[in-house]
Amino acid sequence: MDHMVDLARLRAGRLARLQASMRALDVGCCLLFNEPNIRYVTGASAMPIWSNTTFVRCALVPVEGRPILFEHPNSAHLFSDHDVEIRPMHAWEFVDATQTEARVFARETVEAMRELGVRDGRLAIDRLGTPGFLALRDLGVTIEDSASATLRAREVKTPEEIVLLELNGRIVVEMLTAFESAIEPGVRERDLLAVLSDTLLRSGGEHLATSTVCSGPNTNPWRSEATDREIASGDLVYVDTDTVGIEGYFFCVSRTFLCGDVEPTAAQCDTYKAAHDWLEEMKAVVRPGLTCGELAAIAPKLPEKYLPQRYECMIHSVGLEEESPSVCYPIDRQSNPDRLIREDMALVVELYAGEVGGDHGVKLGDEVLVTANGVRVLAPYPFSSALLS
């Protein structure tokens, strides 16, 4: 599929944002293993699901100049057109002499740091296995956390990122259209999950991050995943897309549907209307210039009966994965009350409504772009008219 975005400009813009963040925070060098972080700064992604469970590739990022991509050797040829220096990654996992191989990795990393002009031995890292950590420490490297720099860089989207978000939003609408059309008595939750994945992959997306398709009694409590259960007429069916789309951008859109040409119960309608109204009211109050603490204070009130099983936050940032900032319910601790909501942030506004011990629950959520005048929904899919009537 045509990306309709200048990928070289996308990569350069993101690298510039990270390096500006590093300068502002006095971070001289980052070593990034987290797949979305590597992708953000280099544009290079290889075997992303596997890479996020291993230490098979990483990016060394100086505060000025080109990063060094330590790449899985058989994948290096994929990125010859990227503006990075590519070197073979010396992995230490899945071998007998783990410590010996980790020492080789550490030595090559330290040598590269010196080439990049890093003389103070400080290295900001996002995640690192124990053998690599010990080997770097033994060479005198002072390890710091890179999260402050990477999260600060990624929270406001570049123009090219916004184009990609809009493109992926259209794919998510196609996914939800196919999903809703496939709901009928007798279809399994897994069959509906396959519809989502099929539409995503045929459209150029990458994978589903979760398998959140639930029906009937599986809708309460929240956080079940797709099973072999056959859906029955009158069941509620909800989906949280959790989609990794084109160029890795993450989409988290939730909808709840009614199966069959039947009248919903009064309780189903009450829960759905409460969730729908809360979501629309929450989106209406989000605007740039408010802090996370202020948003929490003015958020609409979720009915008391749904609070015990509330979703873990009301809002979270999103980009190449779930990001920062987030806004928690007022009754929960807000870790970042002074963080400003800014124009061109991408956010997910979402909730779960279901009573403890209830026979149904509703999940709704939208991914939005913060604009000067409020928010714009990036995957505008209609809500259930049957459940709102």
WOLINQUI-V440295 format. One record per backbone hydrogen bond with DSSP energy under -1.0 kcal/mol. NH is the residue of the N-H (numbers start at 1). CO is the residue of the C=O. E is the energy in kcal/mol with one decimal. If there is no record, write none. Layout:
BEGIN
nh=NH co=CO e=E
nh=NH co=CO e=E
END
This chain:
BEGIN
nh=10 co=6 e=-2.4
nh=11 co=7 e=-2.6
nh=12 co=8 e=-2.4
nh=13 co=9 e=-2.6
nh=14 co=10 e=-1.9
nh=15 co=11 e=-2.4
nh=16 co=12 e=-2.3
nh=17 co=13 e=-1.7
nh=18 co=14 e=-2.3
nh=19 co=15 e=-2.7
nh=20 co=16 e=-2.1
nh=21 co=17 e=-2.0
nh=22 co=18 e=-2.5
nh=23 co=19 e=-2.2
nh=24 co=20 e=-2.2
nh=25 co=21 e=-1.6
nh=26 co=23 e=-1.1
nh=27 co=22 e=-3.1
nh=30 co=61 e=-2.4
nh=31 co=124 e=-2.9
nh=32 co=59 e=-2.9
nh=38 co=34 e=-2.5
nh=39 co=35 e=-2.6
nh=40 co=36 e=-2.4
nh=41 co=37 e=-1.9
nh=42 co=38 e=-2.1
nh=43 co=39 e=-2.1
nh=51 co=47 e=-3.2
nh=52 co=48 e=-1.5
nh=53 co=50 e=-1.8
nh=58 co=70 e=-2.2
nh=59 co=32 e=-2.0
nh=60 co=68 e=-3.0
nh=61 co=30 e=-3.3
nh=63 co=28 e=-1.2
nh=68 co=60 e=-2.6
nh=69 co=85 e=-3.4
nh=70 co=58 e=-2.4
nh=71 co=87 e=-2.7
nh=75 co=72 e=-2.7
nh=78 co=75 e=-1.9
nh=79 co=76 e=-1.7
nh=82 co=79 e=-1.7
nh=84 co=82 e=-2.1
nh=85 co=67 e=-2.2
nh=87 co=69 e=-2.6
nh=89 co=71 e=-2.8
nh=98 co=96 e=-1.5
nh=101 co=97 e=-2.4
nh=102 co=98 e=-2.5
nh=103 co=99 e=-1.8
nh=104 co=100 e=-1.3
nh=105 co=101 e=-2.1
nh=106 co=102 e=-2.6
nh=107 co=103 e=-2.5
nh=108 co=104 e=-2.5
nh=109 co=105 e=-2.1
nh=110 co=106 e=-2.6
nh=111 co=107 e=-2.4
nh=112 co=108 e=-1.9
nh=113 co=109 e=-2.3
nh=114 co=110 e=-2.1
nh=115 co=111 e=-1.9
nh=116 co=112 e=-1.8
nh=117 co=114 e=-1.4
nh=118 co=113 e=-2.8
nh=123 co=142 e=-2.6
nh=124 co=29 e=-2.7
nh=125 co=144 e=-2.8
nh=126 co=31 e=-1.2
nh=133 co=129 e=-2.4
nh=134 co=130 e=-2.7
nh=135 co=131 e=-2.1
nh=136 co=132 e=-2.3
nh=137 co=133 e=-2.4
nh=138 co=134 e=-2.3
nh=140 co=137 e=-1.9
nh=141 co=136 e=-2.1
nh=142 co=121 e=-3.2
nh=144 co=123 e=-2.7
nh=146 co=125 e=-1.5
nh=150 co=146 e=-2.3
nh=151 co=147 e=-2.7
nh=152 co=148 e=-1.3
nh=153 co=149 e=-2.0
nh=154 co=150 e=-2.2
nh=155 co=151 e=-1.2
nh=157 co=344 e=-2.8
nh=162 co=158 e=-2.1
nh=163 co=159 e=-1.8
nh=164 co=160 e=-1.8
nh=165 co=161 e=-2.4
nh=166 co=162 e=-2.3
nh=167 co=163 e=-2.3
nh=168 co=164 e=-2.7
nh=169 co=165 e=-2.1
nh=170 co=166 e=-1.5
nh=171 co=167 e=-1.3
nh=172 co=168 e=-2.3
nh=173 co=169 e=-1.9
nh=174 co=170 e=-1.8
nh=175 co=171 e=-2.4
nh=176 co=172 e=-2.6
nh=177 co=173 e=-2.3
nh=178 co=174 e=-2.4
nh=179 co=175 e=-2.4
nh=180 co=176 e=-2.8
nh=181 co=177 e=-2.0
nh=182 co=178 e=-1.3
nh=183 co=180 e=-1.1
nh=186 co=231 e=-3.2
nh=187 co=184 e=-1.9
nh=189 co=229 e=-1.8
nh=190 co=227 e=-1.5
nh=192 co=188 e=-1.7
nh=193 co=189 e=-2.0
nh=194 co=190 e=-2.1
nh=195 co=191 e=-1.5
nh=196 co=192 e=-1.9
nh=197 co=193 e=-2.3
nh=198 co=194 e=-2.8
nh=199 co=195 e=-2.2
nh=200 co=196 e=-2.3
nh=201 co=197 e=-2.9
nh=202 co=198 e=-2.3
nh=203 co=199 e=-1.0
nh=204 co=201 e=-1.4
nh=205 co=200 e=-2.4
nh=206 co=244 e=-2.4
nh=207 co=244 e=-1.7
nh=209 co=242 e=-3.2
nh=213 co=211 e=-1.6
nh=214 co=238 e=-2.3
nh=216 co=236 e=-2.0
nh=218 co=215 e=-2.4
nh=219 co=216 e=-1.9
nh=220 co=217 e=-1.3
nh=226 co=211 e=-3.0
nh=231 co=187 e=-3.0
nh=234 co=259 e=-3.0
nh=235 co=232 e=-2.1
nh=237 co=257 e=-2.6
nh=238 co=214 e=-2.5
nh=239 co=255 e=-2.4
nh=240 co=212 e=-1.8
nh=241 co=253 e=-2.8
nh=243 co=251 e=-3.1
nh=244 co=207 e=-2.9
nh=245 co=249 e=-3.1
nh=248 co=245 e=-2.2
nh=249 co=246 e=-1.3
nh=250 co=319 e=-3.4
nh=251 co=243 e=-2.9
nh=254 co=365 e=-1.6
nh=255 co=239 e=-1.8
nh=257 co=237 e=-3.2
nh=259 co=235 e=-2.8
nh=262 co=260 e=-1.6
nh=269 co=265 e=-2.2
nh=270 co=266 e=-2.5
nh=271 co=267 e=-2.3
nh=272 co=268 e=-2.6
nh=273 co=269 e=-2.9
nh=274 co=270 e=-2.1
nh=275 co=271 e=-2.2
nh=276 co=272 e=-3.0
nh=277 co=273 e=-2.8
nh=278 co=274 e=-2.0
nh=279 co=275 e=-2.4
nh=280 co=276 e=-2.4
nh=281 co=277 e=-2.4
nh=282 co=278 e=-2.6
nh=283 co=279 e=-2.4
nh=284 co=280 e=-1.5
nh=289 co=341 e=-3.0
nh=290 co=287 e=-1.3
nh=292 co=339 e=-2.0
nh=293 co=337 e=-2.4
nh=295 co=291 e=-2.4
nh=296 co=292 e=-2.3
nh=297 co=293 e=-1.7
nh=298 co=294 e=-1.7
nh=306 co=303 e=-2.2
nh=310 co=307 e=-1.9
nh=314 co=327 e=-3.0
nh=315 co=327 e=-1.6
nh=316 co=348 e=-1.8
nh=317 co=325 e=-2.0
nh=318 co=346 e=-2.1
nh=319 co=321 e=-1.7
nh=323 co=317 e=-2.5
nh=327 co=315 e=-2.6
nh=332 co=329 e=-2.5
nh=339 co=336 e=-1.6
nh=341 co=290 e=-3.2
nh=344 co=370 e=-3.0
nh=345 co=342 e=-1.4
nh=347 co=368 e=-2.6
nh=348 co=316 e=-3.0
nh=349 co=366 e=-2.7
nh=350 co=314 e=-1.8
nh=351 co=364 e=-2.5
nh=353 co=362 e=-2.8
nh=358 co=355 e=-2.4
nh=362 co=353 e=-2.6
nh=364 co=351 e=-1.9
nh=365 co=254 e=-1.9
nh=366 co=349 e=-2.5
nh=368 co=347 e=-3.4
nh=369 co=376 e=-2.6
nh=370 co=345 e=-2.9
nh=371 co=374 e=-3.2
nh=374 co=371 e=-1.1
nh=376 co=369 e=-2.2
nh=378 co=367 e=-2.9
nh=381 co=379 e=-1.3
nh=388 co=384 e=-1.0
nh=389 co=385 e=-1.2
END
